[in-house]
């Protein structure tokens, strides 16, 4: 993807630019999280969490058939989701505070 963007002189997508360095095997969770990010319900303000049903569906689609594996997948996605929601909420709060000064 990076080579393609460079050849075409297109900007590298932000999600790729800011992708974390992951230990081998953990990219499955990060990739699934990026895909699931679009499943968030609309919110009038702030951000809402990815529905648990969508996370469970993704786990099954990715081949996590054992309940323990699905629970682990769910936990990994939920932790990223909670971090993302806090990050976005904190950013919005800072922007509001900055706009009021």
C-alpha positions in Angstrom: 0.0 0.0 0.0 2.8 2.4 0.9 4.6 1.7 -2.4 1.4 2.2 -4.4 0.7 5.5 -2.7 4.3 6.7 -3.3 4.2 5.7 -7.0 0.9 7.5 -7.6 2.0 10.4 -5.4 -1.0 10.0 -3.2 -0.9 10.8 0.5 -0.6 7.8 2.8 -3.8 7.2 4.7 -3.7 8.6 8.2 -4.6 5.2 9.7 -1.5 3.8 8.0 0.7 6.7 8.9 -0.2 6.4 12.6 -0.4 2.7 12.8 1.3 1.4 15.9 4.3 -1.0 15.9 2.8 -4.4 16.7 4.3 -7.6 17.9 3.9 -10.5 15.4 0.3 -11.8 15.2 -1.3 -8.8 16.8 -2.0 -7.1 13.4 -5.1 -9.3 13.1 -6.7 -7.4 16.0 -5.6 -4.0 14.8 -6.9 -4.7 11.2 -10.2 -5.9 12.6 -10.5 -2.9 14.8 -10.0 -0.6 11.8 -12.6 -2.5 10.0 -15.0 -2.4 12.9 -14.5 1.3 13.5 -17.1 2.0 10.7 -19.7 0.0 12.6 -20.1 2.6 15.3 -23.6 3.9 15.7 -24.2 7.6 14.9 -23.9 10.0 17.8 -25.1 13.6 18.1 -22.0 14.4 20.0 -19.0 12.5 21.1 -18.4 8.9 20.0 -20.2 5.7 20.8 -18.7 2.2 21.2 -18.6 -0.4 18.5 -21.6 -2.7 19.1 -20.7 -6.0 20.9 -22.7 -7.9 18.3 -20.5 -6.6 15.5 -17.4 -7.5 17.4 -18.7 -11.1 18.0 -19.6 -11.4 14.3 -16.1 -10.3 13.3 -14.6 -12.9 15.6 -16.6 -15.7 14.1 -15.9 -14.4 10.5 -12.2 -14.5 11.3 -12.4 -18.1 12.5 -12.5 -17.7 16.3 -15.0 -20.5 16.9 -14.1 -21.4 20.5 -15.9 -19.2 23.1 -12.6 -18.5 24.9 -11.0 -17.3 21.7 -14.0 -15.1 20.9 -13.8 -13.6 24.4 -10.1 -12.9 23.9 -10.8 -11.2 20.5 -13.7 -9.2 22.1 -11.4 -8.1 24.9 -8.7 -6.9 22.5 -11.1 -5.0 20.4 -13.0 -3.5 23.3 -9.7 -2.2 24.9 -8.8 -0.5 21.6 -12.3 0.8 21.4 -12.2 2.3 24.9 -8.8 3.9 24.3 -10.1 5.4 21.0 -13.3 6.8 22.6 -11.3 8.4 25.4 -8.8 9.8 22.9 -11.5 11.3 20.8 -13.5 12.6 23.7 -10.4 14.2 25.2 -9.5 15.8 21.9 -13.1 17.2 21.5 -13.0 18.6 25.1 -9.7 20.4 24.4 -11.1 21.8 21.1 -14.2 23.1 23.0 -12.1 24.6 25.7 -9.8 26.2 23.2 -12.7 27.6 21.2 -14.2 29.2 24.4 -11.0 31.1 25.4 
